[in-house]
Amino acid sequence: SQKIEQNSEALNIQEGKTATLTCNYTNYSPAYLQWYRQDPGRGPVFLLLIRENEKEKRKERLKVTFDTTLKQSLFHITASQPADSATYLCALDMGSNYQLIWGAGTKLIIKP
Amino acid sequence: EAQVTQNPRYLITVTGKKLTVTCSQNMNHEYMSWYRQDPGLGLRQIYYSMNVEVTDKGDVPEGYKVSRKEKRNFPLILESPSPNQTSLYFCASSNPGQSYEQYFGPGTRLTVT
């Protein structure tokens, strides 16, 4: 079955630097992949979606890449700020009934 | 304001005492879903609904029931809660015909003793 791996260890980044988070999956490529942000005690909030035929997607300071050969998506936050500190989740949609398979998330800490 | 609401936000109960967690969305979304989130694990889907009167099992449906009598509401029912159902629960909705992003409620933290 499809598995998703996100770095379980927290990622500490200095303010102003680029933060890069990784989402790896096994088996076959999803129809599309989504990234969400989750703050403590709150529900996830959608950030970006990238389709299997897209290499890169951008939204303001956020960039997502999708490499079906490596079976990997990278999520970048440029010019990071302490307010970007949160847990970031990736989710894969295999194209069946809108079911999403979720990673456990990576906690990002931006230090001033 | 477009939102998904859940009630209660926090609940402590005892084993075997039936409970219902309500979920309501005001965006006229067709798709609704329940997840549980446990430390170190990704969100795991319990049940989902593609439309009114249409529900289906997710990955971890055992011990849960749902119903979808109206488009806006999707309650989660635990007929006989057990301690292994202690978790953080999220309701989500989306409109796949327009966008695949899911909108989440604020979560319900359930403790079963």
Interface residues (C-beta under 8 A of the other chain):
Chain A: I4 S8 Y32 Q34 G41 R42 G43 P44 V45 F46 L49 L89 A91 D93 N97 Y98 Q99 L100 I101 W102 G103 A104 G105
Chain B: V4 Y31 Y35 G40 L41 G42 L43 R44 Q45 Y48 M50 D56 G58 F90 A92 S94 P96 Y100 E101 Q102 Y103 F104 G105 P106 G107
